């Protein structure tokens, strides 16, 4: 299982493969290690593991063909694993020779012997076959749901610490910062540099990465956003500038770090909690996110500075009139937001992987979270992020996995019809 | 480095179907943003619906080219309704977030393998414009235009595209000069004032959203008809951001602006890309490789967007008083 998880954390499988893999492995649908024996003949491969319940199926013939020039037949090994290196990222047909199955073992009714896979943009695809009839039914919908809820909370907490940054900046400056995702990316890539390249201790590496992102937040506020506020540029104009900045930042990171996906931690060690198969990294990440969220809540409600921040959020002119240095508060908000977002990036990189556009890929989820909760409220951002995280992870139970982000975005639109100000927002947001 | 070749490509880019597609999308966005003040960041979705409407009608239903065009237009009208009803009441920045989210959700759906039998999934659709090119009166062959050599198909789609741009531009001039157009500008400047005159702001915004969306869907069709290839990855957020850059370069509340903006923007991109590729090949830019030059194109788009909005929000042709990006 460990090998399986680690092998799955491969560049080509983006996003949440670790979680999904954890789920799938648990669900008895194990998609695990490709056979290690043969040398890779290309970067692209199709693989799978044949398990009847927990029993690996050996010497089963699998044929992979592109229905044109390429055809290769392999046998599964003693662990049930099989792997075929294929020449190109195109479509292939995978056929399981049912005659070669051991006596008494049959494919499950919903698992066809012939499957079509599309490698385009993937590089690596795992093909699932399920056997017998009872294998899937053993997995009750409830334990699947529990697993999904756990993943959703994990993802939601990650989103929350990044979303609070967006929310605080919006609250104090009125800017919907489209370049926020790039800070997540920057955090993850810095973690990769510190931890995987420079091989620093994990905590030292994380602190350095967060420090660098915090500094970047301070610098961009001082040199971009503050001068623009001084020029009295309208908030919508500044928003378009932030879109431009996000593109610039993203492509600079692409030029520096390249387009490949970086494996930061290898996914961590597996931990089993009842029906939930997870990793120690995920558990630490959830704990740290939760602590960070509580810290922000304490800061905003119990400290003078936090109260001043909320006052500026509420009404900048009134706050200024009561003697609050608004620019100083905005500076602090940028520092806090950048630090939180950097933390989100570090945790994201550790749990999943880092690449140049990961932040942009979750930016809309962050906006959905912030908008759902009500722009400008930190509480709202947290609630919204948890909802979005849960929706994203639970929706694959009923719809295709690749549409899970779309579902989150559609929920955003639907909620705006009925409650335009968001779940916890104030009425003023509607035009 | 072959300067003549780079120059030829640059001039070619001025008139290419690619440029035409962006110009049409930017003209649509001018109706949305320039004249009505709607911050639509989902323009890629309208273009995508035009493209998919056309190609699906041609491949799955086997309809004639004109019916395919109608399907593309209807798809974008429908999307404008779906998008507009929940969002047009929202403030500008909310509208921006929701439109970009809707466009992205649509892209996920178009790419999904669940619907691949119709949409082609992540592989997209190909070879759907035979019916359209059957109309081509230009004899088969290669035509040397002095700066580049193009096929009869490219020639045909380029001519059709520019006629389309001209028709749309004339239509938009008439529209914006009409009483209807003046109300639109009124909405951009002060929604409440227009409301107090008894106009239905929501209905006007919806009409603007539909008209701009239909224009963008025509752009999407031109984009995919020319190479006969509809690739879902085209319709991402970068497509929308490019349209915004084109629009803001020329001037948001103008009709001439997006046209000249589109031509100069893509010619400039081609020129810098050509020169930089040349320099890389000669070894003058040792820290770059040829693949990275193509990435720098987007970096320049972002930079242009930032600098334009900060220093010249009215663009080349705009009137400084009409740059109310700030309206609401």
Boltz contact constraints between the chains, C-beta under 6 A:
constraints:
  - contact:
      token1: [A, 120]
      token2: [B, 122]
      max_distance: 6.0
  - contact:
      token1: [A, 176]
      token2: [B, 93]
      max_distance: 6.0
  - contact:
      token1: [A, 234]
      token2: [B, 325]
      max_distance: 6.0
  - contact:
      token1: [A, 234]
      token2: [B, 326]
      max_distance: 6.0
  - contact:
      token1: [A, 236]
      token2: [B, 92]
      max_distance: 6.0
  - contact:
      token1: [A, 236]
      token2: [B, 325]
      max_distance: 6.0
  - contact:
      token1: [A, 237]
      token2: [B, 309]
      max_distance: 6.0
  - contact:
      token1: [A, 237]
      token2: [B, 325]
      max_distance: 6.0
  - contact:
      token1: [A, 239]
      token2: [B, 93]
      max_distance: 6.0
  - contact:
      token1: [A, 240]
      token2: [B, 309]
      max_distance: 6.0
  - contact:
      token1: [A, 241]
      token2: [B, 306]
      max_distance: 6.0
  - contact:
      token1: [A, 241]
      token2: [B, 309]
      max_distance: 6.0
  - contact:
      token1: [A, 244]
      token2: [B, 302]
      max_distance: 6.0
  - contact:
      token1: [A, 244]
      token2: [B, 305]
      max_distance: 6.0
  - contact:
      token1: [A, 244]
      token2: [B, 306]
      max_distance: 6.0
  - contact:
      token1: [A, 245]
      token2: [B, 306]
      max_distance: 6.0
  - contact:
      token1: [A, 247]
      token2: [B, 298]
      max_distance: 6.0
  - contact:
      token1: [A, 247]
      token2: [B, 302]
      max_distance: 6.0
  - contact:
      token1: [A, 248]
      token2: [B, 299]
      max_distance: 6.0
  - contact:
      token1: [A, 248]
      token2: [B, 302]
      max_distance: 6.0
  - contact:
      token1: [A, 248]
      token2: [B, 303]
      max_distance: 6.0
  - contact:
      token1: [A, 251]
      token2: [B, 295]
      max_distance: 6.0
  - contact:
      token1: [A, 251]
      token2: [B, 298]
      max_distance: 6.0
  - contact:
      token1: [A, 251]
      token2: [B, 299]
      max_distance: 6.0
  - contact:
      token1: [A, 254]
      token2: [B, 295]
      max_distance: 6.0
  - contact:
      token1: [A, 255]
      token2: [B, 292]
      max_distance: 6.0
  - contact:
      token1: [A, 364]
      token2: [B, 101]
      max_distance: 6.0
  - contact:
      token1: [A, 364]
      token2: [B, 104]
      max_distance: 6.0
  - contact:
      token1: [A, 367]
      token2: [B, 97]
      max_distance: 6.0
  - contact:
      token1: [A, 371]
      token2: [B, 97]
      max_distance: 6.0
  - contact:
      token1: [A, 400]
      token2: [B, 112]
      max_distance: 6.0
  - contact:
      token1: [A, 400]
      token2: [B, 114]
      max_distance: 6.0
  - contact:
      token1: [A, 402]
      token2: [B, 112]
      max_distance: 6.0
  - contact:
      token1: [A, 403]
      token2: [B, 108]
      max_distance: 6.0
  - contact:
      token1: [A, 403]
      token2: [B, 112]
      max_distance: 6.0
  - contact:
      token1: [A, 405]
      token2: [B, 108]
      max_distance: 6.0
  - contact:
      token1: [A, 406]
      token2: [B, 105]
      max_distance: 6.0
  - contact:
      token1: [A, 406]
      token2: [B, 108]
      max_distance: 6.0
  - contact:
      token1: [A, 406]
      token2: [B, 109]
      max_distance: 6.0
  - contact:
      token1: [A, 409]
      token2: [B, 101]
      max_distance: 6.0
  - contact:
      token1: [A, 409]
      token2: [B, 105]
      max_distance: 6.0
  - contact:
      token1: [A, 410]
      token2: [B, 105]
      max_distance: 6.0
  - contact:
      token1: [A, 412]
      token2: [B, 101]
      max_distance: 6.0
  - contact:
      token1: [A, 413]
      token2: [B, 86]
      max_distance: 6.0
  - contact:
      token1: [A, 413]
      token2: [B, 98]
      max_distance: 6.0
  - contact:
      token1: [A, 416]
      token2: [B, 86]
      max_distance: 6.0
  - contact:
      token1: [A, 417]
      token2: [B, 86]
      max_distance: 6.0
  - contact:
      token1: [A, 430]
      token2: [B, 89]
      max_distance: 6.0
  - contact:
      token1: [A, 431]
      token2: [B, 90]
      max_distance: 6.0
  - contact:
      token1: [A, 431]
      token2: [B, 91]
      max_distance: 6.0
  - contact:
      token1: [A, 431]
      token2: [B, 328]
      max_distance: 6.0
